[in-house]
Amino acid sequence: MTTSHSDDLSLYDIAAGLQEALAAREDAATPEEQATADQAIAAYMEAEVSKVDGIAAYARHCRAMHAEAKAEAERLTARAAAWDGRRKRLLDFVQRVMEQTGRRRIEGKLSTLLLQANGGKQAVRIDDESLLPDEYCDVEGKIPAWIWRQILMIVEKYGTGLQGDQCRNICGLRLARVPRLAAIAEALAQPCQDCQGDGKLIFGGHFNGDVCPACGGSGKAGVPGATLLPRGEHVDLR
């Protein structure tokens, strides 16, 4: 590919040559190759000054090809999502049948269906945020810079004399109480302190038939306003 071009280049020469130069720039593996491609692009651009139609036509072609490729990608993404949805619905149906029949393993000639517990961390459901103790929450939000500067000046002059909601009620201060889900999940996974994780009331070494009122028989510690959800199950193919 040459880098010198005369002013009598045809529109076709400009468009084709520019396309070649741009492709070479994309494929350049070294700074030297990039510089050579850049020189070729610059030469074509100089020749284009009085012949804009070639550049404009190629730009429109690039835009059309981009739109076509984008539409094809969206079509393939939707198709992939549809196939994945069919797979999930099929396995959900198999899971319901296995749970109803009490079967955790079904073997075929070439494959096996296994009903297994989900891995990972258990999800936390916040039932009533107002009941959550402060030790399981953070305060987050935005503070206008001028207000933050005033707070720093007050703290520097008077110490930490502001109490409770006094800080939150400063004009323009926008803060929100946000549950710390990881800390709540960890607390909910601990054994109940009243029954030591048994879920039963024991007197004199004997179970009296009553479940622990503190944990409701779950054997797990509680956090007011929050519930640790079960992991659930899924069907695995082997």
N, C-alpha and C positions, 0 to 999 in steps of 0.2 A: 504494500500500500504506500503510495507516494504522498508527500506532505505539501507539495507546491501545486497550486492550481491557478489557472488564468481566469480572467473575467468572463471568458466566453463559454464557461461551463453551462451545459444545458440544465434545465430544471430536473430532469431525470438523473443526470450525473450528480447533481448536488444532493438529491434525496437519497440515492443509492450509496453514494460515497459517505455521506454523513451517517447513514445507518451502519455502514461497515466500520467507521471510526468509533462510533458509540459502542458497538459490540466489542471492538478491540480494547476499548477503555475498561469495559466490564471484565474482560478476560485477562487483563494485564496482571502479571505475577510479580513484577519488580517495579521499583520507582522509575527506572529508565523506560520500561515499556509504557508505563502510565504517562510519562512526559511526552513520548513519541505520539501516543494517541491523542493527548491534549493538543499537541501542535497541529495534528491533522484536523481535529474538530475546529480549532481556531481558524485554520485556513479555509475550511468549508463555510464557516460563519462569515468570514470576510467576503467570500464570493457570493454569499446569500444577500448581502446588503441591498442590492438592487433587484433581487429575485426572491422575494419572500414566499412566493407560492409553494415552492418546493419544501421549505421548512415547515410552513403552516400545514401542508398536506401530510407530511410525516408526523407532525405533532398530533393531528386529528386521528391519524392511523393508530398511534400509540394509545390515545385516549379510548378509541373504540376497542382495541385489543384488551386494554385494562378492564373495560366494562364487561366484555365478553368473558374474560377469565374470572372476574369477580362473580358474575352470574353463575358460571359453571361451578365455582367453588361453593357458592351458597346452595346450589342444587345438590351437590355431592354431600355437603354437610347435613342438609335436610334428609337426604336418603340414608346417610349413616345413622342419624338420630332415629329414623323410623325403624330401621332394622334392630337397633339397640333396644328400642321400646318393645318390639315384638318379643325379643329374647327375655326381657325383664317380665313381661306379662305372662309368658309361658312358664318361667321358673316360679313366679308368684303363685300360679295355679297349681303347679306341682307341689310347692311348699304347703299350701292349704290342704291338699289331699294327704300328704304325708303326716301333717299334724293331726288331721281328723282320724286317720287310721292308726296313729301311734307308731308309724314306721320311720326310722331314722336312716335307713340304708336300703336302697333298692338296686339290685345287681342285674345287669343284662349280660349279653354275650360279649360285648365290646366295651361297655361303659358302666359306670356306677353313679347313682345319685345319692348324695350324702346331705343330711340335714345337720348343719353345723351352727354353732353360736358365732355371732359377729365378733370380730376382734376390735381393738382400739379402745379408746376411753368412752365411758358411759356419758350420755348427754345429761345436762341439768335442765330441769324445767323450773322457771320462776313462777310460782303460783300467786304470790302476793309480795311485791317488792317492798312494800311498806313494813313488812314483818321482818325483813332481813336485818340481822345485827350489823352495826357499823363496821365490825372487824372483817366482814365479808364484802365490803363495798369500797369503791374509790370515788373520789369527786373529780370529774373531768369537765372541761369546757374551755371557753375562750375568754380572755380578759383584754380589753383595750389597753394598749401600751401605756397611755397616760394614767390609767387607773392603777396598773401594776406599779408604776413608778411612785404613785402616791402611797400605796400600801408599803412599799419598801421604805419610804421615808418615815411612815408612822411606826413601823416595826423598829427601825433604827433608832428613833427618838424615844419611843415608849416601851419597847420590848414587845412581847407577845400578849399584850393586854386585851386584844379583841377576843371575844368569847362567842362560841357557837355560830349562830346565823348572822352575827354582826358582820363578818367578812362577806358572806354571801349577799347581804342586803345592800352592799355599797352600789351606788347607781352604776348601771352598765355591766355589772359582773354577772356573767351567764355561766353557771355551773350546773352539772347534772350528777346525780348519784347513780353510779354504774356498778352492778353486781360483779364481783370477781369470781367468775364461773369456775376457774381451776381450783381456787381455794375452797369453794363451796362443794365441788365434787369430791375433793380430798377429804373434807370433813364428813360428808355423807357416807363415805366408804368405810369410815372407822366403826368399830363395834360399839354397840350401845353400852354406856357406862353403868346403867341400872341393872342390866341382865348379863353383862359381860359377853354379849353376842349370842346368847342362847335363845333369846326371844321368848323365854318362859320365866314365870315367877317360881323360884325355888325356895322352899322353907324347910329347914332341917334336913337338907339333902334330898328332898322329895318334891316332885312337880305336882302342884295342886290343881292343875287343869286350866289355869289362867295364863293368858299371854301377857307379856310385859306391856304395861300401858304406855311406857315412855317411847317404845319403838313400834308398838302395834304388832309385835311378833316377828318383825323383820330381822331383829338382831343388829340393826345398823343404827348409828347415831343420826340424830335429826338436826336440821337447820331450819328454823322457822321461816316459812314462806317459800321453801324450795323442795324439790323432789328429784331424786336420782332415777332417771329412766332406765329400764332394762335394755340390755344390748340388742336383744332381738336375735333372729336366726335367718339363715339364708341357705339356699340349695347350692351345693358345690358339685361340679361335674368332674369325674375322674375317668 
